[in-house]
Amino acid sequence: MTKAILRRLVEDAITAPSVHNVQPARWRIEDNSLLLAEDLSRRLAVGDPTGNDAAISLGAAAEALRIAASREGWHVVEERRGLPDLGAGLRAIARYRFDRGADVDPLAGWLGKRASWRGNFLVPTEADRAAVQQFAGADATIVTAPDALALLGREFDAASYGFMRDGAFRGELLGWMRLRRRHPCWARDGLNAEAMALSPVEAIGANLVLGPLFSPLDRLRVAPALLAEGAKVAAAAAVILFHRPVVEAPFESGRHFLRLWLGIERAGMGAAVLAALADDPRAASHVASTHGIAAGQRLVSAFRVGRRSGPGFARARLPIDAVLF
Ligand SMILES: Cc1cc2nc3c(=O)[nH]c(=O)nc-3n(C[C@H](O)[C@H](O)[C@H](O)COP(=O)(O)O)c2cc1C
């Protein structure tokens, strides 16, 4: 295993999704191994106080590494014990060693193509709804009925708005938004206007609605309508409710989260994450009971799924030297 290959694998791991695109994964290239660490300065103090979303993001990065390594015939062996104390705002998560003889993961071809699709989807056909059924399984519940999607859309908007009413949450979110192309981090991290499917005018509006105008618009009760995305949920081919065993660590759930998302891409569809449905305890418990999710399962996240209505866009990511330590 050469350093050049290890570096290439880190480049693939960078494509993994992360909450608000904070990219918490840091990597150390060692002799024949990679050390994964969490950059604690990337934690969302308000939006993710327990580190649940950071752990899902790190699990997704670890799975991206595993899938990328398989493409070159390498098995990844994960070690979670005997890790160094890194100090300086870094927490060691795992060390990865490599053995020869892996088969190429069937999802490998989609690693570099996966991206959040926050725009509208094409009007779904019966064939689209049928195609999404392939994802039904022990950890994925598929919702395609129009009235059930409309209800999920309303629940999503209510849950999202509950978070948005917290000024600290909005401030943190705005801090990760890159609303103008000249923002120095537009192409590096966070959520840029293009990724959020906002036109330049809509981006200015978002800045005002989430910033200085929020309180008056909230008092006038017009803010919910301005932030609503429920119509996009109602118009999707499906919502996939992603749930994993309650006892499973979020890091492990993050691996499965990425695999499900790559599978959606392989089916020729796009997806946007609807995390508020899982993060708001009332919404999560109502969604779980409405859709018959077993008591031993935790709703980890949800995806709005459909056929993309336009071309892709450049991925915003830190350059590799910024994630190596
Ligand atoms: C734990 C987690 C939670 C996320 N929550 C949301 C969300 O609530 N809304 C959303 O639009 N995207 C959400 N995402 C998607 C990320 O914002 C996205 O992966 C990131 O911006 C990188 O962009 P990409 O998916 O196009 O590579 C989430 C991703 C993760 C891993």
The ligand as an ORCA input file, in Angstrom:
! r2SCAN-3c Opt
* xyz 0 1
  C     -26.114     13.571      9.500
  C     -26.520     14.360      8.291
  C     -27.625     15.215      8.359
  C     -28.008     15.952      7.239
  N     -29.111     16.756      7.320
  C     -29.537     17.419      6.217
  C     -30.734     18.203      6.245
  O     -31.409     18.300      7.265
  N     -31.111     18.834      5.119
  C     -30.380     18.751      3.965
  O     -30.777     19.343      2.960
  N     -29.246     18.007      3.906
  C     -28.826     17.348      5.006
  N     -27.707     16.566      4.939
  C     -26.930     16.508      3.684
  C     -25.715     17.398      3.783
  O     -26.064     18.760      3.930
  C     -24.846     17.168      2.552
  O     -24.425     15.845      2.530
  C     -23.655     18.087      2.498
  O     -24.080     19.416      2.328
  C     -22.699     17.717      1.365
  O     -23.318     17.814      0.126
  P     -23.525     16.568     -0.834
  O     -24.508     15.626     -0.169
  O     -24.098     17.144     -2.089
  O     -22.219     15.890     -1.041
  C     -27.290     15.827      6.041
  C     -26.184     14.964      5.974
  C     -25.795     14.236      7.074
  C     -24.609     13.310      6.982
*
